[in-house]
Amino acid sequence: MMLEASATTVPKDAPSATAKPASRPKVLIIGGGFAGLHAAQGLAKLPVDVTVVDRGNRHTFQPLLYQVALAVLSPADIAQPIRSILSGSPNIEVLMDEAVAFDLDRRRALLRGGAEMAYDYLILATGATHSYFGQHDWAQWAPGLKTIEDAIEIRRRVLLAFELAEREMVETGSHPELNFVIIGGGPTGVELAGAIRDISKLYMREDFRHIDPSKARVIILEGAPRILSNYPEDLSRKAVEQLTSLGAEVRINQRVTDVQPGYVMIGDTRLNAVVTLWAAGVAASPLGRMLGVPVDKHGAVVVDSYLNPPGHPEIFVCGDLAHVEEGGRQVPGVAQGAMQMGDYAARMIRQEVAGKPRSPFHYFDKGDMATIGREKAVANVVWPFKAHLSGFPAWAAWLLVHIYFLVGFRNRVGVLLQWMWTYLTSRRGARLITGSPFLPGWGHQPGTHPQGVRASLDPSSPQPEAHSVPAAGGAVPANAPAEAPAP
């Protein structure tokens, strides 16, 4: 049972977790993402005992998840076992488990497996998950992209749509429109859109005999006045230009009101979709609310300039789970911020063990970049120089940065070789469909032959018989106009 600790008086200018314990301090890190891994690596040579807890056994390089989702890379190219990464650090142990409750007074964390972990310092870095703005049933029809499992499911759905269209052409002589709808025009949405256009125009053009994959439509629906709203306006415009040149459609000020198998609703207008993907919102991990400390509207823990929640200098909250402001602006939930927070937490523990006071966290913004497709990207460079890049220069910079930050020499070499092979041959080698052969919503497409209906409430579970699924959450209004097909 989680108990909320009572507040203690902590000097604001130089917090101290406690008097130095007689034995080696115990550091408990929950989460093996960028922040957690960087914290662990920063503590590897200190006189402290570290336990890293993650419900998976791997660290995933999330910026490249979309390349797994669109069959450029395999999962092993962007992920490594956490214990393998930390195997050279004898003071660190790794547990595959997850925290389910905290007793802040006694400094204990309860794990799902039943273990009660004591700590002198607690580093929480469990990241974020998808937010469907209260419409939780949309998740089954529009998967987001946060994990390897998400990427494999998106890959399954995208590739399966082309396979079903080919089969439908053989069986009936026609197939429904191949509309891929992406809800959200942030970096993830833009990257997914560009990658789907690449795969349909370049990499599958010679693989099918009865359909033309290049005629697939990719549509980004963004509720705001522009995509990449956190980027400068000129880069947002450049992104639209590059997406348009690829054949993707960008629709701004389009708020989705419903997501169902085979279509989305924009007000009273129905837009058919063989695959719908979610890139519109994120929420902090539920772990933040378990602490019983203040959180923001997204569930992120409100922390001070030392990354501590009120009254708990022994707790560091890092990455997407932390709401920390600097200069009146919230530090963005991006990989570079998470890495810096993890490094900072380890450094503060090191300083405190050495008897030195803490210093406030400072976010070093190097800029942002998003890839859009082959030789297409945008980059807001802040360091080591200031520049707005687009097109090939931004794409080349994106490649170099992501190769550099990949964990492990084998992964760097493997990804570089795969990218070179893809660029030179226009062939992708990871186009494997695994899991269920059923695509949610396929049978709800206009023009689908009855024998081609393949829908499943649980697409991960193979079904022995074909069946159709009624739209959850209500039928389409009788007066709802259908999206006109592209000319």
Secondary structure, DSSP 8 states (H G I E B T S, - for coil): --B--------SSS---SS--SS--EEEEE--SHHHHHHHHHTTTSSSEEEEEESSSEEE-GGGHHHHHTTSS-HHHHEEEHHHHTTT-TTEEEEE--EEEEETTTTEEEETTS-EEE-SEEEE---EEE--TT-GGGGGTS---SSHHHHHHHHHHHHHHHHHHHHHHHHHS-----EEEEE--SHHHHHHHHHHHHIIIIISTTT-SS--GGG-EEEEE-SSSSSSTTS-HHHHHHHHHHHHHHT-EEE-S----EEETTEEEETTEEEE-SEEEE-S-EEE-THHHHTTS-B-TTS-EE--TTS--TT-TTEEE-GGGEE-EETTEE---SHHHHHHHHHHHHHHHHHHHTT-----------EEEEEEETTEEEEEE-SSS-EEEESHHHHHHHHHHHHHHSSSHHHHHHHHHHHHHHHHH---S-----S-S--TTGGGSTT--GGG----SSTTS--SS------TT----TT--B-----
